[in-house]
Amino acid sequence: MLYLDGISLNKIKDELEASLKGKSVNKIVQTSSLAVTINFGKLRFVLSCFPALSLCYLSNTKEDNLLEENSSFSLNLKKHIVGATLLSIKQIDFDRILVFTFSKLNELGEIKIYNLYFEMMGKHSNLILTDKDNKVLDSIKRFSIEENPSRVLFPGIEYSTPSLEKKMNPSTITKEFFDSERESKTLLRNVEGLGKSLANSLDSFENLKEILNDKISPKIFFNEHDEIILATVLNIEPKEYSTVKNYDSFNDLINFYLENKNLSNTFKILKDKLTACVKKEIKKSEKIIISIKKDLEDKKDFDRYRELGDILAASLYSLKKGMKEVELYDFYNDTMCTIPLDPLVSPQINLEKIYK
């Protein structure tokens, strides 16, 4: 399990800023409908909005041109961000939202400022590009008012953060508040940036302060079968584990984790496209099966109607318009049978209707 809460993101943000701040964007590729790669020279920075893998990281594998998609969002990113310099990476309080601020000199010699908001919130993850006044230029996901009436992110609208529960900032809470919340088991609900694993591992207020002030500490814990139990950048550990491996950076940890779990951007893109293709074929086949079943039901008496048509055709000369039914010899079953007729039409049309 990859553990990533708001406090973890705060430490990852500092590492990313140290690697990327002041560097210029030379290429942008949208590798899927939910992932973008921004190239800072040779550094490939991936921003993934996949529900099961919403995070950003520096990738060690080259995935740029695998399955490039040209959406309006990628075109807007290229228009405004390619050639721009990353000024800063900020986190909104301790929420899982990062703000990447870029500066670009346009053709008129004017300096333009752009913000790229990355909301890492599982299935609600999103990438939103705004101008210096925080007016939305585009987003990787768009929702109609019917889908999300509480938040509108159309181009031209001022950016607003998702509706989040109001929580206390962990860096400003007091020991009394911590002890009270811990005793009532409401730390997770009332303190910003805390995830379940961290909340369960905290044994004191001093422990929380240490974690907040600690430098990034990337490590992965394994069980006796060398399976990953926990990957984290915080000084926490699971109750039971066999071995632990430390990494120099979050970048090293995440690339190992993705490779170990087959969760790289490339793998996710191919898997999702293949899954979508299979689901499409299944849906298509299910519709065909329903149609076949309906045809079988509608035509289950097909042979009998053909027989009745033949019987009626053999005695057509004896029929007259106005008859409601006729009793004829069934030479298929060696018995007499009654065939209903439409008295308003001729015998020939009655015969055609039965055959049809």
N, C-alpha and C positions, 0 to 999 in steps of 0.2 A: 504494500500500500504506500502510495506517495502522499505524505502528510504536508498540506499546504494551507495554512491559515493566514490571517491578516498580519500577525507578528512575524511569521516566516517570510511573508512577502516583503515586509519592511527591510529585512536583511538581504533578501535577494535583490531588491531595488538598488541598494547601495553598491552591490557587486556589479550589477548591470551598468550603473551609471559610471563606475570606475573604468569599465571596459569600452563604453560607447560614447560618453560625453565628449563633445567637440569633434566627433567624426561626421563625415558627410555621407549621404545616401547616394549610391551610384546605380542601384537597380532595385526594382520591386516586382515580385512575382506572386500572384494569387494562385496558390497551388490547388486550392479546392474552394468550394463555396463557404468554407468555415476556417480557412487558414491562409495566412499571408507570410511571405518571407521578405524581409527588408535587408538588403545587402549594404553593409558599411565597409566598402573595400572588399577584403577577403572574409570579413566576418559576416556570417549568415544568421540573422536574427529572426526566429520563428515566433509568430503570434498565433496561437491555436485556440479557436472557439469551440472545438469539439466538446460536447457535454461531459464525456468521460475523461477529457484531457484538456481542460481550459488552463493554459499557462503559457508563458513566454520564456524563451531560452536561446542560447547561442548553439546552433547545431554544428556538429562535426561532420555531418554527411551532406553531400551535395544533392539537393532535391529540386533545384530551381525550375528546370524545364521539363520535369516529369509529366505533369498534367496541368499545364498552365490554363487558367480560365480568364477570359476578358470580360469582367463585369463592369458596371458603371462605377462600383466602389474602387476596383483596382485602377481604372482609368483616372479617377479623381485623385487617388493616392499618388500615381505616377506624375500627374500634372502638377500637384502642389508640393510633394515631398522629395521627388528625385532631384538631387542637386542641393537639397537643404541640409543644414547642420543641426545635429541634436544638441539643444541647449541644456536640457535638464530632464530628469525623470523624477516625478513626485508621486507620492501616495496620498490619496484622500483619507485623512485621519489614519485609522488602522483597518479600513475596509479593503476588500480585494479589488481595488480600482487603482490603476496606474495611469499617470498622465505624462505622455512624451511630448515635450515642447520643441518645435523645430523653427529654425530661422532660414529664410531664403531671400536672395536678391533677385528681383524680377527683371524683365527686359528694360524697364524704365529706370532702373537703379534704385527702386524702392525696396525696403526691407519688409518682408511679409512674415508674420508669425502664425504658426499653425499648431493646434493641439490634437494629439491622437489619444483618445481615451480607450483604455483596455479594461473592460469589466469582466473579471474572472469569476463567474458565478454559475458554474455548471451549465445546465440547459439554457440559462438566461444570459450566457456570456455574449459579449458584443464588442465590436470595434467601431468607434465613432470618431470621425474627422471633423474638426471645427476650425473656424478662423480665430483671430486674436480676440474677437469679441464674444467668443464661445457660441457663435451661430453655427448650427449643424450644416456641414457641406455634404456629408454622406455617411452611411453606416453599412457594415457588412451584413447586418440583419435589419430588415424593415418590418414594422408591425402596423397593422391598421388600427384605427381608433376602436373598432369592435373587438380586436384581439387584446388590446391593452389600453383601455380608456383612461387609466391613471397616468400614462406617460406617453407623450408624443415625441418622435424623433425624426420628423420629416425635415428635409433641407430647408434652411431659413429659420427654423425654430431654435430658440436658445436652449443650449444643452442643460439638462437637469439630471441629477443623480437618481438612481433607482430609489423607490420608496423603501427605506430600511428602518428597522426598529431603532429607536434612539437608545444608545448604550453609552456607558462610561468609558472614557479614554483610559487605557491601562497605565499610561505613564503619569496620570494625575490622581489616581485613586489613593485613598489613605489605607493604613493598616486596619483601622476599625471597619471600614467598608469591606475590605477584602475578607476579613475574618467573619463578618456577618454574612456575606454572600456565600462563602465557602461552607459555613455551618448550615445554611438553608439550602445548599446545593443549587444555587442560582447564578453561579459565576458565569457559566456558559451563556446564559440568557441575558445577563446584564452588563458584561464587560466586552468591549469592542476588540475584535481581532483574535479572540480565543476560539480555538477549535476543540473538539471533544477530547482528543488525545492529550493536548496540553493542559486543559482544565482538569482532567483526571490525574495528571502527574504532579500537579502543583501541591506541595505540602505546607507552604508558608508564604507570607507576603514577601519575605526576603528572597525566596526562591523565584518568584515572579520578577522581582527587580533585577536579579542576576541574569535571568533569561533575556529581559529587555535590553540589558547593557552588554550582554555577551557579543562577541564577534560571531560571524557566521560559522557554523560548525557542521558541515555536510557529512552525513554518515548513513550507511545502510546496514540494517540488522538482518541476519539470515537465521533460519532454523537448521536443524541437523541434516536436512536434505538439500541445503544450499538454496532454498527458496526464500525470496524476499518477504520479510515480515513488515518492515517499516523503513521508509526512506524519508529523512528529515534533515533540516538545516539547523534545528534547535538542539539544545542540550537536554534531550529527553530520551527515554528508552522504553521498550516494551517490557512487560513483566517477565517474559521468558524468551530467550533467544540463545543460539549456539555460538555464532561469531558476529563480529561487527567490522565493517571496513570504513575507514575514514577517507575523505576526499579533500583535495586542496581548494575546490570551489564548487558552487552549485552547478556550474556548467559541466564539470567532470561527472558529478553525481547524476544529473538528469540524462546525460547522453548514455551513461552505462545503464541506467534504469530503463530508458526507452528501448535500448537494444536488447536487454535481458527480457523485457516483457513484450517485445515485438509491438511497440506502441509508437514507433517513429512516425513522423508526418507522412512519409512515403507509404508506410504500411497502412496507416489509417485511411489515406486517400484511396488506395487500391481496394482495401477491404470494404469501405463504405460504397464505392462504386460497384463492386461485384455484388455486394448484398442488395443494393438498389436494383441491379439488373435481374438478380434471381427473384426478388419480390415482385418485380414487374411481370416476369414470365409466369410466376405462380398465379398472380391476379388474372392474367390473361387466360391461363389454362382453366382456372376456376370458373370464369365466365363462359368458356367454351363448354365445360362439363354441364353447367346449369342449362345452357341452351340445348345441349344434346338430350339431357333428361326431359326437358320440356317437349322437344320434338318426339321423343320416344313415347311420352304420355299422350301427346296429341295424336300420334299415328299408331297407337297400340292396336287399333282395330283395322289397320290398313288392309290386311289380307281379306278380312271379311267384307269390307266395302267393295273391294275388287270383285269378289265372288258375287255379291248382290248386284253389282253393275252388269256382270256377265249374264246373270239369271234374267235381269230386267231386259237386257238387250235382245235376248233370245225370244222374248214375247212382246217386244215393243209394238209390233203391228196390232196387237189386241187391246192396247191401252188408249184411253181417251182423256182429253183435258177435263179437269173437274173432279177426277178421282182422288180420294184422300188416301187410299191404300189399295194394294192388290195382293192377292194370295197366289203364289206361283210355286211350281215344282223346283226344289233345290237339288239340282243334279250333282252338286258337290257332296252333299251329305245324305242323299236319297231320302228326302223328306219334304214336306210342304213348309213354306216360310211366308211370312207377311212382310211386305216392304211398304213403309209409309211414303206417301207422295205429296207434293205441293199441288193442290187443286187449281191454283192460279196460273200455273205455267204448263207448257206442253209436255208430253211424255219425253220428247228428245232432250229438253232442258232438264227435266228430272233425272234423266240418265247421266247427263253431263255433271250435274251437282253431286251425284253419288260417286262417280269416278274421281271427281276433284277432291 
